[in-house]
Amino acid sequence: MSNTKNYTESGGEKTVIRGTLEITSEGKLIIGSTELKPAEAQANSSATTIADLKSEFNQLLEKLKSAGLMADT
């Protein structure tokens, strides 16, 4: 067993990160052709009706989609 925390297996098909993966402000994380980025903050719900809750939930879904964290249907 190796004491190396981060390594790429022979052939380059798999990289293991057991330490920290730091992506600087110049770096990007791309899966497929989609760039992932932090989602916009979502306030805690203050909904008092189902309609309000639905609206807040849809806002959250849109933020996740905009950040590339959820596929757009």
C-alpha positions as CSV (number, residue, x, y, z in Angstrom):
1,M,0.0,0.0,0.0
2,S,1.3,3.4,-0.9
3,N,1.4,6.4,1.4
4,T,0.6,8.7,-1.5
5,K,-2.7,10.4,-1.0
6,N,-3.3,11.5,-4.6
7,Y,-2.3,9.4,-7.6
8,T,-3.3,8.3,-11.1
9,E,-3.5,4.6,-11.7
10,S,-1.5,3.0,-14.5
11,G,-3.0,3.9,-17.8
12,G,-4.5,7.1,-16.6
13,E,-8.1,5.8,-16.4
14,K,-8.6,6.6,-12.7
15,T,-7.3,9.4,-10.4
16,V,-7.7,9.0,-6.7
17,I,-7.9,12.0,-4.4
18,R,-7.5,11.3,-0.7
19,G,-6.2,14.7,0.1
20,T,-7.6,18.1,-1.0
21,L,-8.5,19.0,-4.5
22,E,-8.2,22.8,-4.7
23,I,-9.4,24.5,-7.8
24,T,-8.2,28.1,-7.9
25,S,-10.1,31.0,-9.3
26,E,-8.4,30.5,-12.6
27,G,-9.4,26.8,-12.7
28,K,-12.6,25.1,-14.0
29,L,-14.3,21.8,-13.2
30,I,-15.9,20.4,-16.4
31,I,-18.0,17.2,-16.7
32,G,-18.8,16.4,-20.3
33,S,-19.1,19.9,-21.7
34,T,-20.8,21.4,-18.7
35,E,-18.8,23.7,-16.4
36,L,-19.7,23.2,-12.7
37,K,-19.6,26.2,-10.4
38,P,-21.0,27.0,-7.0
39,A,-24.8,27.5,-7.0
40,E,-26.3,30.9,-6.1
41,A,-27.3,31.1,-2.4
42,Q,-30.9,30.2,-1.6
43,A,-32.5,31.7,1.4
44,N,-34.3,29.6,4.0
45,S,-37.9,29.1,3.2
46,S,-40.4,31.5,4.7
47,A,-43.3,30.0,2.7
48,T,-46.7,29.8,4.4
49,T,-48.6,28.3,1.6
50,I,-47.9,25.3,-0.7
51,A,-47.9,27.8,-3.7
52,D,-45.1,29.8,-2.1
53,L,-43.2,26.7,-1.2
54,K,-43.5,25.5,-4.8
55,S,-42.2,28.9,-6.1
56,E,-39.2,28.8,-3.7
57,F,-38.4,25.2,-4.7
58,N,-38.5,26.1,-8.4
59,Q,-36.1,29.0,-7.7
60,L,-33.7,26.5,-6.1
61,L,-34.0,24.1,-9.0
62,E,-33.2,27.0,-11.4
63,K,-30.1,27.9,-9.4
64,L,-28.8,24.3,-9.4
65,K,-29.4,24.1,-13.2
66,S,-27.6,27.5,-13.8
67,A,-24.6,26.2,-11.8
68,G,-24.4,23.1,-13.9
69,L,-25.2,20.9,-10.9
70,M,-28.5,19.6,-12.4
71,A,-29.4,18.8,-16.0
72,D,-31.9,21.1,-17.6
73,T,-35.0,19.3,-18.9
